Amino acid sequence: MNICFLMYPWEEIDPENDTSLALIHECVKRNHGVALCTPANLTIRNSVTNAFCTVIGRMDKVPASLRSFYKQAEIREEMLPLAGFDVIFMRANPPLDPIMLNFLDSVKDDVFIMNSLQGLREANNKLYTAAFGDSHSNIIPVTHVSKNKNYLVKQIKESKADKMILKPLNGFGGSGVILIEKSAMSNIKSLLDFYVTSSDGSSNYVILQEYIEGADQGDVRILILNGEPIGAMRRIPGSDDHRSNVSAGGSVAKHILTKQEKALCKQIGPKLVKDGLYFVGIDVIGGKLVEVNVMSPGGITYMNKVYKTKIQTKIIDFIESKVVDKLQAFNRRSRLRNEVENA
């Protein structure tokens, strides 16, 4: 199997904690051909979509540790056609680059892409979680999304809660997430001015969400593969930050899924699969879905450390099975076409 990871540059990988590196390492261990490229390195040559790739050389003996593997891996640069790969694994950091998806549209029927392009288009921002909430469901926190500053101020004033969460619609990694309190209403309008109005005069959507009690104790990151949870961890905020993202200084601990969290996964799993979102990370607080991360969900290395497991093996097993299914479907179609041609 040949797999291309569409991600950030090789030089930016954290050899200790990088989920993408853990996946690459597993592929190399299985003797798969592995390359990676960045969205900026996509190109078209003679009407064929290519990429300037960093190709990882095959290794007679693959080091067991990620750090050693990263240090010893031999890489070379080469332009390669994307349709020649069996898999394109999307691991680019948010925000989503729509031009990148336009390039990939030309190969989506030839290559298994994880996650699907349509799924990425639908789910790349925080509005996707609203698809799981309705008047009969308590699956997501009460949420408002708007550019209208007067409306947002009104919702804050009318809220029964003393605290709410404010965040940009297209933020990621915990960036821009702030806790607001009614006791500081004099600052709310200036905050909204900052979040809604861009320097060029355009306006941005923001999310105003009910504060879930217990959020100060952290959230739960759950990794979901093909609609089923395969790992979880509790993320605990740092002493001077309300955000629990590890990138924002949070720490991690073991977590056993509660009955409510299992029910949540069971409820949203079928839609994720239907949308082609086979590998996602969801963030849960108090049993409620806060975010769905579909581009480059992380956490594998942290979960592996606290549980003494190798979650990446399940993910690569799944990808291999999808490639086999695709090849079998192609061979069956070719055989049937030949029967018709020879009739």
N, C-alpha and C positions, 0 to 999 in steps of 0.2 A: 504494500500500500504506500502511496506517496501522498503526503499531506503538507499543505501550506498553511502556516499560521499567519493570519493577517493581523498585525499587532504593532507594538511600539518597537523601537530599534533594539537590537541585541545588546548594545552598550548600555541601555537603560534598565536592563533586567537586574533585579535584586536577587543575587544567587542564594540568599538564605530563605527568603519568604515568598518567592514569586510563583503564583499558581500556573502561569503559562510555562515557566521553566519546568515545573513538575510534569506537565502534560507532554512537553517536548522530550524530556528525559525518558518518560515511559515509552514513547514512540521509538526513540533510538534504541532502547533496550530490546524492543521487539523487532529490530532490524528494518523498520520502515524508513523510507526516504523522507527526510524532513527539510523543509525550507521555511523561511519567514520573510515577510515583507511588510512595509508600512503602507498606509493608504496613499501617501505622497509618492510612492514608487510604482504605482499602477500606471500602465502606459498602453498605447495601442500601436502595434507594428504590423504593417501590411494588412490592416483591417482585422487583426487578431489581438485580443486582450492579453497582454503580457504583464510581467512584473519584474523589476530589478530585485532579485531575491538574495538573501543571505542563506547559502546552502550549508547544512551541517554535515560534515563528512561522517561516513560510517566508522564505527569503532569496533576493534576486535574484542576489547574488554571495556565495558561501560562502567565508569566509577559509580559506586553506590550512592554517594552523597551528591546533592545538587551543586554544592560549592565546587567540589572536585570536578564534576562533569562540566560545569560552566568554564572552569579554568583550563581544562584539557581539550575541550572541543575544538576541532579545527574547522574553520569556516572559510568560505570563498564566495565571491559575488558573481552572479550570473543572471542574465535575462532569460526567463522561462515563460512559456504559455500557460495560463491558468487552467485552461481546459485539459491540460495534460495531467493534472493532479486528480486523485480520487476524492480528496476532501479539502475543503477550505474551512478552517476553523477560525471563526471570528473572535479575536481577542483584542481588538483596538479599543483604546480608552475612550470614554465619552468625552465630549458630545459626539453624536453620530454625524458623520460626513455624508450628506446625500449624494455627492459626486462619486464617492467610493461605491455606493450601492448601484449607481448607474453603470459603472464599469462592470460590476459583477452580474448585472442583469444578462449580459451576453453569454455567460457560462453557467447560469443557474440550472439549465437542463442537462448539462454534461457532468457536473460535479455535485457531490453532496456537500451542502453548505450548512454549517452549524454556527449560529442559528439561521433560520430561513430569512431571506431578504424581506419578504412581506411581513414576517413577524417582527423583524427589527424596525421596519418603518412604523408599525403600529405601536410598538411597546417601548421605543427608545426614550420617551420622556415620562414624567411622573403621572401624566393623565391616564396611563394604561390601567393603573390600579382602580380607577373609577369604574372600569368595565366589570369589576367584581362586586360592586356595591349597588344595592337597590333598596326600596322601601321595606323589603321583607328580610333584608340581610343586615347583620351587624358585623360584617367581615372587615370593613375599613373604618377608620376614624371619620367623624364628621368633617367634611372637606369643602372648602370654597376655593375656586380658581377664578381670577379676574385681573383686569388691568385698571378697573374703576376704583380709584382710591377712596372715594366717598362710600362706595358700597362696602369695601373692605373694613373701613373704620366703623361703619354701622354694624357689621357682623361681629367685630370685636366687642363693641359696646353691648350688643344684645346677647352675647354668649353668657351662659350661666357659669362658665369656668373663669377663674382668675388668670389662667395662663393659656397661651396658644403658641403654636409653632408657625413660623413664617419662613418660607424658603423659595428660591427661584425655581421656575418650572423646569429649566434645563440644567440645574446644578447637578453635581456628582461628587462622590467621595466625601460627603458631608459639607461641601463648600457652600457658604451662604446660609446655612441653617441657623436660625436664631430663635431664642425663647423670648416671647414678649409677655408683659404683664399689664393688667389693667391699671395697676398703681402707677404705671409710667406712661399714661396716655398722652402726656404732653410731648413725648418723643416719637409717637407712632407715625404722625404725618410726615415727619422728616425721614423716618425709616422707609416709609412707602415711596416717598419721592426718590430716594436712592435706589430702591429695588425696581420700581416700575419705570422710571424715566432714564433712558440711556443718554450718554453724552452727546449722541448725534440727534437727540430730540425724539427718537422713536420710543415706543413703550414696550414693556415686557410683561408677560403674565407672571403672576406669583401665586403660590399656594398658601392658603391659610388653613390650618388644621387644628382640630381639638388636641389639647395636650392630654396624653394618656398617663394616668397615674402610674407611677413606677418607672417612667421613662428615665428618671434620674439614676436608676439602677442599671441602665443599659438596655440593649435590645438583643434579639436572637437572629443570627444569620443562619438560614437554612438553604442548603444546596439541593436543587431538585433536578433529577435526570429522568427524562422521558415521563414526566408527570409524577415521579415518586421521590420522596426525600431520601438522600444518600448520606447526609451528614449535617451536623448542626453545631453551633458554638454560641456561647453567650459573650457579647462584646460589652465591656465595662468602661464607662467614660473615665478619662483622666481626672485628676483632682481639681484641675482648673478649667475644665471644658465640659459642656453638657452633651457634646456629641460622643457617640461610642465608636465611631469608625476608627479602625486601627491606624489608618493614615492620619487621623487627627489626634493621635496619642492615646487611644484606648487600648485596653488589654483584653485577653480572651480567657475563657474558662470552659470547662465541660458543660454540656447541657443535654438533658434527656427530654425529648419532645413530650409536651403535655398532651392530654386528650384533646384539648381545644386546638392545639397546633397541628395535631395529626388530622383533625377534621378539616382544618383550613387547607392543608395540603391536598387532601382528597377532593375538596370542593373546587380548587383552582387548577388542579393537575390536568384534567381533560381539556380545558381551554388552552392551556399552555401548549399541549401537544398538538391540538387542532391548529394553532397559530404557527406551528413549526418551531416553537421555542423549547428545544429539547434540553438545554442546559442553562439554568437560571439560578440566581441567588435571590431569595426573598428576605426582607427585613421585617421582623414581627415584634411588636411591643404589646404586652398584655393580651396576647391572642389575636391581635388585629394586624392586618396587612398594612404596612407603611410604604414599602417600595418593592418594585420588581426590577432586578438588575439583569439585563439581557445581553449586554455587550461583552464585558470581560469580568464576570463574577469571580471574586476571589475568596480565599479562605481555606483552600485545600491544604496548604502547608501547615497552617495553624491547627486545623482539625487533625491532620496526620500526627502532629506532635502530641496533642493532648489525648488522643485515642489510640496511639500506636497502630495506625492503619495506613492504607495507601488508597485513598479515594480515587486517584487518577486511573487506577486499573479498571474500575467500573466504567469510567467515561470512555476510555480507549476501547474497551470491550464493546461498548455500544456503537461507537463509530465503525468498528470493524464489521459489526453485524449489518449496519446500514449500507456499507459498501458492498457486502456480499449480496444483500437484497437487490441493490441497484444493478449489479452485474447479472444476477440471475434473471431479473426482469428484462434486461437488454438481450441476453442470450435467448430467452424464450420468444421475445418479439422477433429476433432475427430468424429463428428456426421457423416460426409460423409464416413469416414473409417469404422465406425460401419455398415453403410448401405451396403457397399461393402462386409464386413465380413459376414453379415447375409443373403446375397443374395443366 
